Amino acid sequence: MNELGAAKVPFFFMIDFLKEKGEVIPLSELNNDILFEVNSSQKKSINKKIKFEKFPLNYEDYLKRFEVVHQNLLFGNSYLTNLTFPTKIETDLSLDEIYEYSQAKFKLKYKDEFVCFSPERFVKIENRKIFSYPMKGTIDADITDADKLVLEDEKEAAEHATIVDLIRNDLSLVADNVHVTKYRYLDKVKTNDKNLLQVSSEISGDLEDNYQEKLGTIFDQLLPAGSICGAPKKKTIEIILEAENYERKFYTGVFGVFDGENIDSAVMIRFIEQINNHLYFKSGGGITAKSDSFSEYKELIQKVYVPIY
C-alpha cells in the first residue's frame, strides 16, 4: 500500500480482522473474481419474492459466550467488547444476486467465498484530511419513537461514547487536530423484512503532506477497527478470541480503494460467507457491563438480513 500510494497507482485492498491476510491489487490488474462498489448510490430492485431463512445458535449457547465477555467487563479488563457469531442461513439467492441487488453504500464479492454489503464507512482520506465514521447502536425503525429510544438509551449512549473516544485516540496516532465533527446521528437502513436505525458519528483529523506514501502504515496503526472489537483494543481482542471460539477471517476486516489521490474504505460487516456449500451470516454487537444478554442475542439475530427489496 505504501509503495503503490507513493507511486499514485490506483489500487483495491482488503485486510482481515487480525491483520494476518489481505489483498492489495492495482485496479488495472483486477478481474471478475473481485467485485466491489464504494460509496454507491445504486438502487436496483429484484423482481421476485425471495427466500431468506435464518437458523441462529440457541440462546443457551449464546449465553455461555456472553458470560465470558461479561465477566471480563465486570473485572475491568474491557469497557466494551464486540461479540459475534455465525448464523446459518438458507436462501434462493446466489452470492452474485446478493451482491447485485443489495442496496448498501459499500459492497464486495470475493470469488465464491463471501459477499459483504456494509453500511459502515471505516476511513475516508481526502485532500490531506482523514475521516472515520464509527457505527454503534441499532434499533428496529418501526418501533414507536425508535429514534428517541435509541438516542436516549443509557447503554447505547455509553457504548457509542466509548467507541468514539477509541477512534479519536486511534486517529491521533496518524493525524493532527483530531476532533469529533458530528456526534450520534441516525441513518435508516432498509432490509428484506424491516427497517433499522443505526447511530454513527464523524471524527476527522489532518494528515501530513506525504500521507500517500504511508497508506499501509496508517491502516496498520488503525486496525482492527474499534467499532468491531472494543476498548482497550489489545486486551479486548484477546477476550473476543476466547469467547467467540470461531474464526472471523475477513468478517469485520476492511476493504477499500485508492484512486491515485484519495482513499475510501468500509468495515466488512453485514457479511455472508460460503463454508462447505452452506451459507453463514456473521453478525454481532457491542457488549457493556450494563448489557442484557437476551437483548444482545436478539440484536445479533436482527442484524441477519439482506438489504434487498
C-alpha positions in Angstrom: 0.0 0.0 0.0 2.9 2.4 0.8 4.6 1.6 -2.5 1.5 2.0 -4.7 0.4 5.0 -2.8 3.8 6.7 -3.3 3.6 6.0 -7.0 -0.1 7.2 -7.0 -1.2 3.9 -8.6 -4.9 3.2 -8.0 -5.5 0.0 -6.1 -8.0 -2.2 -4.3 -7.3 -3.6 -0.9 -8.8 -5.7 1.8 -7.4 -6.7 5.2 -8.8 -9.4 7.5 -9.8 -8.9 11.2 -6.5 -9.9 12.7 -4.3 -8.3 10.0 -3.0 -11.7 9.1 -4.2 -11.9 5.4 -5.1 -9.5 2.7 -5.1 -8.4 -0.9 -3.5 -5.3 -2.4 -4.1 -5.2 -6.2 -3.7 -2.4 -8.7 -7.1 -1.6 -10.3 -5.5 -2.4 -13.7 -5.0 -6.0 -12.7 -8.4 -6.7 -11.1 -10.6 -9.4 -12.7 -14.1 -10.6 -12.1 -13.0 -12.6 -9.1 -13.4 -9.4 -7.0 -16.3 -7.1 -7.5 -16.8 -4.0 -5.3 -18.6 -0.7 -5.1 -17.5 2.1 -2.8 -19.9 4.9 -1.6 -22.5 3.5 -4.0 -25.9 5.1 -4.5 -27.2 2.4 -6.9 -30.7 1.2 -6.3 -31.8 -2.0 -8.2 -35.0 -3.8 -7.3 -35.3 -7.6 -7.6 -38.4 -8.9 -9.4 -39.1 -12.0 -7.3 -40.1 -12.9 -3.8 -37.0 -14.0 -2.0 -36.5 -16.9 0.4 -34.3 -15.9 3.4 -34.4 -18.1 6.5 -32.1 -17.9 9.5 -31.1 -20.6 12.0 -29.2 -18.9 14.8 -27.4 -20.6 17.6 -29.7 -21.2 20.6 -29.8 -18.7 23.4 -28.2 -21.1 26.0 -25.1 -21.4 23.8 -25.0 -17.6 23.2 -25.3 -17.1 27.0 -22.2 -19.1 27.7 -20.1 -16.9 25.3 -21.8 -13.8 26.6 -20.9 -14.6 30.2 -17.2 -14.9 29.3 -17.3 -11.4 27.9 -19.5 -10.0 30.7 -17.2 -11.4 33.5 -14.2 -9.6 31.8 -16.2 -6.4 31.7 -17.1 -6.7 35.4 -13.4 -7.3 36.2 -12.5 -4.1 34.3 -10.5 -6.0 31.6 -12.6 -4.3 28.9 -15.1 -1.4 28.7 -16.8 -2.6 25.6 -16.4 -5.9 23.7 -17.9 -6.8 20.4 -19.3 -10.3 20.4 -20.2 -12.0 17.1 -21.3 -15.4 15.8 -22.1 -17.1 12.5 -25.8 -17.8 11.8 -26.6 -20.5 9.2 -29.0 -19.2 6.5 -30.9 -20.6 3.6 -31.8 -18.5 0.6 -32.7 -18.9 -3.0 -30.3 -16.0 -3.8 -26.9 -16.7 -5.2 -23.9 -14.7 -3.9 -23.9 -12.9 -7.3 -27.5 -11.9 -6.8 -26.9 -10.8 -3.2 -24.1 -8.6 -4.4 -26.1 -7.2 -7.4 -29.3 -6.4 -5.6 -28.2 -5.4 -2.1 -28.7 -1.7 -1.6 -25.7 -0.6 0.5 -23.0 2.1 0.4 -20.2 -0.4 0.3 -20.4 -3.8 -1.4 -17.8 -6.5 -2.0 -18.0 -10.0 -3.5 -14.8 -12.0 -3.2 -14.6 -15.0 -5.6 -17.2 -17.6 -4.5 -16.2 -17.2 -0.9 -18.1 -14.3 0.6 -20.2 -11.2 -0.1 -20.4 -8.1 2.1 -23.0 -5.2 1.9 -21.7 -2.8 4.6 -23.4 0.4 5.7 -20.3 1.4 7.7 -17.5 3.5 6.3 -14.2 3.0 8.0 -11.8 5.6 6.9 -12.0 8.2 4.1 -8.9 10.3 3.2 -9.5 13.3 1.0 -7.2 16.4 0.5 -5.0 15.6 3.5 -7.9 15.1 5.8 -8.8 11.8 7.3 -12.4 10.9 8.5 -13.7 7.9 10.4 -17.4 7.0 11.0 -17.9 4.5 13.9 -21.3 3.0 13.9 -22.7 1.8 17.3 -26.4 1.5 18.1 -29.1 -0.3 16.2 -32.9 -0.4 16.6 -36.0 -1.5 14.7 -37.1 1.7 12.9 -40.7 0.7 13.0 -40.9 0.8 16.9 -42.8 3.9 18.1 -40.3 6.7 18.9 -37.4 4.5 17.8 -35.1 7.5 17.1 -35.7 8.8 20.6 -35.4 5.4 22.3 -32.0 4.6 20.7 -30.6 8.1 21.3 -31.7 8.2 25.0 -30.8 4.6 25.8 -28.1 4.7 28.5 -26.3 1.5 27.4 -26.3 2.5 23.8 -25.0 6.0 24.6 -22.2 4.7 26.8 -21.3 2.1 24.1 -21.2 4.8 21.4 -19.2 7.2 23.6 -16.6 4.5 24.3 -16.1 3.8 20.6 -15.9 7.5 19.6 -13.2 8.0 22.2 -11.3 5.0 21.0 -11.5 6.1 17.3 -10.4 9.6 18.3 -7.4 8.1 20.1 -6.6 5.9 17.1 -6.8 8.8 14.6 -4.4 10.7 16.9 -1.8 8.1 16.1 -1.7 9.2 12.5 -3.2 12.7 12.3 -3.2 16.1 14.0 -6.1 18.3 15.1 -8.4 15.3 15.7 -11.9 16.2 16.8 -15.5 15.0 16.6 -17.3 16.8 13.8 -20.7 15.1 14.1 -21.9 13.2 17.2 -24.6 10.4 17.2 -26.6 11.0 14.0 -29.0 8.5 12.6 -29.1 6.6 9.3 -32.0 4.5 8.1 -31.3 1.1 6.6 -34.0 -0.8 4.7 -33.8 -4.6 4.7 -35.8 -7.6 3.2 -38.1 -7.7 6.2 -37.8 -4.5 8.3 -36.2 -1.1 8.6 -33.4 -0.3 11.0 -32.0 2.9 12.5 -28.2 3.0 13.1 -26.3 5.5 15.1 -23.0 6.9 13.8 -20.5 9.7 14.5 -17.9 11.5 12.3 -14.3 12.2 13.5 -11.7 14.0 11.5 -8.0 15.0 11.5 -5.2 16.4 9.4 -2.5 14.3 7.7 1.0 15.2 6.6 1.6 16.3 3.0 3.2 12.9 2.1 0.4 10.7 3.6 0.1 8.8 0.3 3.5 7.3 0.9 2.2 5.9 4.3 -1.2 4.5 3.4 -0.3 1.0 4.6 1.4 2.3 7.8 -1.8 4.4 8.5 -4.1 1.4 8.2 -1.8 -0.8 10.2 -2.0 1.6 13.1 -5.8 2.0 12.9 -6.7 -1.7 12.6 -8.6 -3.6 13.7 -11.5 -1.2 13.5 -12.5 -0.1 17.0 -16.2 -0.4 16.4 -16.0 -4.2 15.8 -13.6 -5.1 18.7 -13.9 -2.6 21.6 -11.7 -1.0 24.2 -9.0 -1.2 25.2 -8.2 -2.8 21.9 -5.4 -5.3 22.6 -7.0 -6.9 25.7 -10.5 -6.8 24.2 -9.2 -8.8 21.1 -7.9 -11.5 23.5 -11.3 -11.7 25.1 -13.0 -11.9 21.7 -10.8 -14.8 20.6 -11.5 -16.7 23.9 -15.3 -16.1 23.9 -16.2 -16.5 20.2 -14.3 -19.7 19.5 -14.6 -19.4 15.7 -12.6 -17.6 13.0 -13.9 -14.2 11.8 -11.4 -14.2 8.9 -12.3 -11.3 6.6 -15.5 -10.6 8.5 -15.0 -7.3 10.4 -11.9 -6.6 8.4 -11.8 -3.7 6.0 -11.8 -3.1 2.2 -11.4 -0.1 0.1 -10.0 1.7 -2.9 -7.2 4.2 -3.6 -8.0 6.3 -6.7 -4.5 7.7 -7.1 -5.2 10.7 -4.8 -7.8 9.8 -2.2 -8.9 6.7 -0.4 -12.3 5.3 0.8 -12.9 2.2 2.8 -15.6 0.2 4.7 -15.8 -2.1 7.7 -16.7 -5.6 6.5 -19.9 -6.1 8.5 -23.2 -7.5 7.0 -21.3 -10.5 5.8 -22.3 -13.8 4.2 -19.7 -16.5 3.8 -19.9 -19.8 1.9 -18.4 -22.7 4.0 -18.6 -26.3 2.8 -21.5 -25.4 0.5 -23.5 -23.8 3.3 -24.1 -20.1 3.8 -23.4 -18.4 7.1 -24.2 -14.8 8.1 -21.7 -13.4 10.6 -23.1 -10.7 12.9 -22.9 -9.4 16.5 -23.0 -6.3 18.7 -21.2 -4.4 21.4 -21.4 -5.7 25.0 -21.0 -3.5 28.0 -21.3 -4.2 31.8 -24.9 -3.0 31.6 -25.9 -5.2 28.7 -28.8 -7.5 28.9 -27.9 -10.9 27.4 -31.3 -11.6 25.8 -31.5 -8.2 24.2 -28.0 -8.6 22.8 -29.0 -12.1 21.5 -32.0 -10.6 19.7 -29.8 -7.8 18.2 -27.4 -10.4 16.8 -30.3 -12.1 15.0 -31.9 -8.8 14.0 -28.7 -7.9 12.0 -29.0 -11.1 9.9 -30.7 -9.6 6.8 -30.2 -8.7 3.2 -30.9 -5.1 2.1 -32.9 -6.3 -0.9 -36.5 -5.1 -1.5 
